């Protein structure tokens, strides 16, 4: 009896040993055991994020909060103007409050990068963004495109007779005195019109990094145009024919056309057009970096950006999301490309350029 009990015990041990050591295929698992099903399927815990943005108006903020919640993120949006947010982030950089920032524009992101406010992070969708829009150093990546367009009144000009580039405005007599000069240089759009011309004439030995030829070009731009008036809507002047040529931001175009019942003609310069691109970035020093990275990965996906584009009539920087943009937006961007812009160079000089123009050229 005793011998039978020993034999039974040895048989049980042998069976257990076979099962543990060789009875299952572990595919090279050094431990010989498969990962726990509960461990692999457990939901990731996300921390609450503080997100700074200047792109939360017109229902966009509420939409994003709800959409993020359904994806497992709790976010608190802090909205303000781009310049104010930039100054706040710089002031807080030694003790950051925000975890993520999105919106703004390239010049403001370059200032944040210079001040070491941003954490380098390249999301998986970065490769799907239109070339030339992301930060080449990997600190911020494109979400939404806004083009600075040269537009014209179609009753005054046709595609054949309209200018082909900003530089023709002040070089061809037919356009002189008929375009709005970018004189309101406290605003981003006029600044980018000027930057789009000056950056064509970069010269390390020139004044403020610009050659004499470049400064002469800008002087002609202001000398031959009609000064903008604070508070006036340029599109109203385009529609009436008062100033039938000038700059308009692509994101406002459809509303302006509906409001004034005039569909502007759009110029597509060979060099491209200045693009305001809203980006996403992670704040350096955030204590919630893992969640911040997951949020950035989520917000820039083709699915999220495509749905946003369809709802808010925007153009995604993500080329995989572009198909979901509204037809009028796709038609507009079909003939546009981004002008190459050295945003670090522009951000470091735009303030000094504006000062020179206001004191020496526009006097």
BELFENUR-V116503 format. One record per residue. RES is the residue in one small letter. PSI is psi in whole degrees, 0 to 359 (* if undefined). BURIAL is # if it has 9 or more other C-alpha atoms within 8 Angstrom, else .. D_CENTER is the distance of its C-alpha to the mean C-alpha in Angstrom with 2 decimals. Layout:
BEGIN
RES;PSI;BURIAL;D_CENTER
RES;PSI;BURIAL;D_CENTER
END
This chain:
BEGIN
x;314;.;82.04
x;318;.;80.47
x;323;.;79.77
x;322;.;78.13
x;318;.;75.82
x;316;.;74.80
x;318;.;74.19
x;319;.;72.01
x;315;.;69.98
x;322;.;69.52
x;319;.;68.44
x;313;.;65.81
x;317;.;64.41
x;317;.;64.40
x;318;.;62.47
x;320;.;59.84
x;317;#;59.53
x;317;#;59.08
x;316;#;56.43
x;319;#;54.45
x;327;.;54.80
x;1;.;54.92
x;358;.;54.89
x;156;.;51.15
x;111;.;48.59
x;4;.;46.03
x;41;.;44.15
x;7;.;44.43
x;116;.;43.64
x;333;.;45.47
x;344;.;46.42
x;10;#;47.90
x;145;.;46.26
x;151;.;43.35
x;149;.;40.44
x;134;.;41.04
x;323;.;39.69
x;322;.;38.88
x;320;.;36.95
x;335;.;34.75
x;359;.;34.00
x;133;.;33.54
x;144;.;30.25
x;134;.;27.79
x;121;.;27.90
x;136;.;24.59
x;157;.;24.67
x;134;.;23.36
x;141;#;19.94
x;120;#;18.97
x;119;#;15.30
x;139;#;14.04
x;153;#;11.57
x;13;#;11.55
x;47;#;10.39
x;10;#;13.82
x;173;.;15.87
x;33;.;17.68
x;356;.;18.35
x;321;#;14.86
x;314;#;15.84
x;320;.;19.19
x;316;.;17.97
x;318;.;15.75
x;314;#;18.69
x;317;.;21.11
x;318;.;19.17
x;321;#;18.64
x;318;#;22.34
x;340;.;23.45
x;4;.;21.71
x;13;.;23.58
x;135;#;21.21
x;116;#;22.28
x;146;#;19.56
x;116;#;20.10
x;135;#;17.35
x;109;.;17.77
x;143;#;16.25
x;175;#;16.47
x;155;.;15.12
x;315;#;12.37
x;319;.;15.16
x;318;.;17.49
x;319;#;15.32
x;313;#;14.76
x;321;.;18.54
x;316;.;19.38
x;322;#;17.59
x;318;#;19.38
x;330;.;22.60
x;4;#;22.42
x;333;#;21.56
x;346;.;25.20
x;70;.;25.38
x;141;#;21.94
x;318;.;21.80
x;152;#;18.25
x;326;#;17.51
x;150;#;13.77
x;139;#;10.98
x;160;#;7.77
x;227;#;6.14
x;206;#;7.22
x;174;#;6.18
x;318;#;7.36
x;318;#;10.89
x;322;#;10.98
x;325;#;9.68
x;323;#;12.34
x;319;#;14.83
x;320;#;14.29
x;317;#;14.74
x;326;.;17.79
x;8;.;19.23
x;35;#;19.04
x;334;#;17.15
x;150;#;14.91
x;132;#;16.48
x;126;#;15.89
x;126;#;15.11
x;106;#;14.15
x;162;.;13.92
x;329;.;15.97
x;358;#;13.34
x;325;#;11.62
x;346;.;14.21
x;353;.;13.29
x;142;#;9.90
x;133;#;10.80
x;139;.;12.47
x;355;.;11.31
x;329;#;7.51
x;159;#;7.92
x;121;#;9.89
x;341;.;13.40
x;354;.;14.95
x;19;#;13.24
x;331;#;12.02
x;150;#;8.26
x;145;#;6.54
x;140;#;3.88
x;303;#;4.50
x;137;#;4.86
x;140;#;6.06
x;119;#;8.36
x;140;#;11.17
x;108;#;13.71
x;143;#;16.87
x;115;#;20.48
x;163;#;22.50
x;155;#;26.25
x;121;#;28.98
x;348;#;30.47
x;343;.;33.92
x;330;.;33.90
x;156;#;32.32
x;176;#;31.93
x;331;.;29.64
x;323;.;32.50
x;347;.;33.19
x;158;#;29.69
x;155;#;28.18
x;351;#;26.34
x;161;#;24.22
x;324;#;23.67
x;336;#;26.48
x;339;#;28.99
x;319;#;28.74
x;3;#;30.88
x;342;.;32.87
x;126;.;34.32
x;327;.;36.77
x;341;.;35.91
x;346;#;32.53
x;135;#;33.69
x;6;.;33.93
x;5;#;32.02
x;152;#;28.39
x;119;#;26.65
x;147;#;26.06
x;63;#;22.95
x;342;#;25.25
x;73;#;23.36
x;5;#;21.62
x;354;.;20.80
x;153;.;17.91
x;322;.;14.53
x;310;#;15.22
x;323;#;18.59
x;319;#;17.36
x;329;#;14.99
x;314;#;17.95
x;314;#;20.12
x;325;#;17.86
x;335;#;17.61
x;312;#;21.39
x;323;#;22.18
x;349;#;20.16
x;347;.;22.43
x;39;#;25.29
x;136;#;24.42
x;112;.;27.72
x;339;.;28.28
x;357;.;31.63
x;169;#;30.50
x;124;.;30.05
x;33;.;26.75
x;10;#;25.87
x;139;#;26.50
x;165;#;29.64
x;322;.;32.23
x;319;.;31.36
x;317;#;27.76
x;328;#;29.03
x;322;.;31.56
x;313;#;28.94
x;324;#;27.10
x;318;#;30.52
x;323;#;31.34
x;315;#;28.09
x;326;#;29.20
x;331;.;32.92
x;4;#;32.77
x;176;#;30.38
x;128;#;30.94
x;137;#;29.70
x;148;#;27.25
x;127;.;28.87
x;129;.;27.27
x;343;.;27.10
x;144;.;27.58
x;115;.;25.26
x;321;#;24.73
x;330;#;24.63
x;321;#;28.08
x;325;#;29.35
x;314;#;27.97
x;323;#;29.66
x;342;.;32.90
x;0;#;33.04
x;310;.;33.21
x;91;#;30.29
x;4;#;29.44
x;141;#;26.72
x;185;#;23.49
x;141;#;19.75
x;145;#;17.96
x;134;#;14.37
x;324;#;13.91
x;341;#;13.02
x;354;.;16.37
x;311;#;18.41
x;321;.;20.13
x;321;.;21.24
x;318;#;22.56
x;319;#;24.42
x;320;.;25.97
x;318;.;26.89
x;0;#;28.56
x;31;.;29.76
x;125;.;28.63
x;109;.;26.28
x;147;#;24.88
x;149;#;25.09
x;132;.;22.01
x;139;#;22.37
x;84;#;20.77
x;145;#;21.47
x;327;.;22.38
x;344;.;20.24
x;180;#;17.08
x;148;#;15.06
x;136;#;12.60
x;126;#;9.04
x;120;#;6.86
x;124;#;3.22
x;136;#;2.22
x;173;#;3.25
x;144;#;6.93
x;158;#;9.94
x;140;#;13.69
x;131;#;15.94
x;128;#;18.74
x;359;.;22.04
x;141;#;21.19
x;2;.;24.38
x;44;#;22.66
x;319;#;20.79
x;316;.;21.96
x;320;#;20.77
x;319;#;17.39
x;318;#;16.99
x;323;.;18.20
x;315;#;15.83
x;320;#;12.70
x;322;#;14.55
x;313;.;15.11
x;333;.;11.93
x;3;#;10.13
x;157;#;13.36
x;324;#;14.15
x;310;.;16.51
x;313;#;14.36
x;327;#;11.44
x;317;#;14.30
x;320;#;16.18
x;316;#;13.46
x;317;#;12.98
x;321;#;16.76
x;323;.;17.36
x;17;.;15.00
x;45;#;15.16
x;174;#;11.54
x;116;#;10.37
x;147;#;8.71
x;335;#;7.07
x;115;#;9.93
x;335;#;13.01
x;341;.;15.30
x;347;#;13.96
x;330;#;14.09
x;338;.;17.81
x;356;#;17.43
x;155;#;15.76
x;153;#;18.48
x;321;.;20.79
x;324;.;20.26
x;316;#;16.51
x;321;#;17.34
x;321;.;20.11
x;313;.;18.03
x;350;.;15.57
x;329;.;18.56
x;13;.;19.64
x;147;#;16.47
x;158;.;14.93
x;132;#;12.50
x;133;#;14.72
x;125;.;14.96
x;131;.;14.00
x;91;.;15.19
x;328;#;12.71
x;316;.;15.20
x;316;.;17.96
x;312;#;16.37
x;324;#;15.49
x;347;.;19.04
x;345;#;20.69
x;322;#;19.10
x;318;.;21.33
x;326;.;24.39
x;314;#;23.67
x;317;#;23.48
x;316;.;26.68
x;316;#;28.48
x;315;#;27.63
x;324;#;28.72
x;329;.;31.86
x;332;.;33.00
x;319;#;31.63
x;3;#;31.28
x;*;.;34.54
END
